[in-house]
Amino acid sequence: MAKRNLKVVRLIEPELCLECRFANTAEVELENGTFQRMIHCRRLDCDNWDYSSAEAAKSIVNEEDQAA
């Protein structure tokens, strides 16, 4: 994956992401080294994000990429 500035943000309405064509589930490595399953958005400008609690992330592995 190209070098990116990954952030973990809170979703305002998580249900909206379940039907979105830009959303995939992914395993995200947090700064403390733990992994968590989250939604990865490829849109990058979604109105459903709450940036007030943004945290850094180390890496991400999309579950679609992992299955291939």
C-alpha positions as CSV (number, residue, x, y, z in Angstrom):
1,M,0.0,0.0,0.0
2,A,1.3,3.5,-0.8
3,K,2.3,5.7,2.1
4,R,-0.9,7.3,3.5
5,N,-1.9,9.3,6.5
6,L,-4.5,6.8,7.9
7,K,-7.1,8.0,10.4
8,V,-9.7,6.2,12.4
9,V,-12.9,8.4,12.7
10,R,-16.3,7.8,14.2
11,L,-19.2,7.2,11.9
12,I,-22.3,9.4,12.5
13,E,-24.7,6.9,11.0
14,P,-22.9,3.5,10.5
15,E,-25.9,1.9,8.8
16,L,-25.4,4.1,5.8
17,C,-22.0,2.6,5.2
18,L,-23.4,-1.0,4.9
19,E,-25.0,-0.2,1.6
20,C,-22.3,2.2,0.3
21,R,-20.3,1.2,-2.8
22,F,-17.2,2.9,-1.4
23,A,-17.1,1.0,1.9
24,N,-15.3,-2.3,2.6
25,T,-14.6,-4.1,5.8
26,A,-10.9,-4.2,6.8
27,E,-8.6,-5.2,9.6
28,V,-7.0,-2.0,10.9
29,E,-3.8,-1.8,13.0
30,L,-4.0,0.9,15.6
31,E,-1.1,2.9,16.9
32,N,-0.9,0.7,20.1
33,G,-0.4,-2.4,17.9
34,T,-3.9,-3.9,18.3
35,F,-6.0,-4.9,15.3
36,Q,-9.7,-4.0,15.0
37,R,-12.3,-4.8,12.3
38,M,-13.6,-1.6,10.8
39,I,-15.2,-0.1,7.7
40,H,-12.7,1.3,5.2
41,C,-14.0,4.1,3.0
42,R,-12.5,4.8,-0.4
43,R,-14.5,8.0,-0.9
44,L,-12.2,10.2,1.3
45,D,-14.8,13.1,1.6
46,C,-17.8,11.5,3.3
47,D,-20.3,13.6,5.2
48,N,-20.9,10.7,7.6
49,W,-17.5,11.1,9.4
50,D,-17.0,12.8,12.8
51,Y,-13.4,14.0,12.8
52,S,-13.5,15.3,16.4
53,S,-12.3,11.9,17.7
54,A,-9.8,11.1,14.9
55,E,-6.9,8.8,15.8
56,A,-3.9,7.7,13.8
57,A,-3.8,4.1,12.4
58,K,-0.6,2.2,11.3
59,S,-1.9,-0.1,8.6
60,I,-5.0,-1.5,6.9
61,V,-5.8,-4.8,5.2
62,N,-9.0,-4.9,3.2
63,E,-10.8,-8.2,3.6
64,E,-11.5,-8.3,-0.1
65,D,-7.8,-8.1,-0.9
66,Q,-7.0,-10.7,1.8
67,A,-9.4,-13.2,0.3
68,A,-7.9,-13.0,-3.2
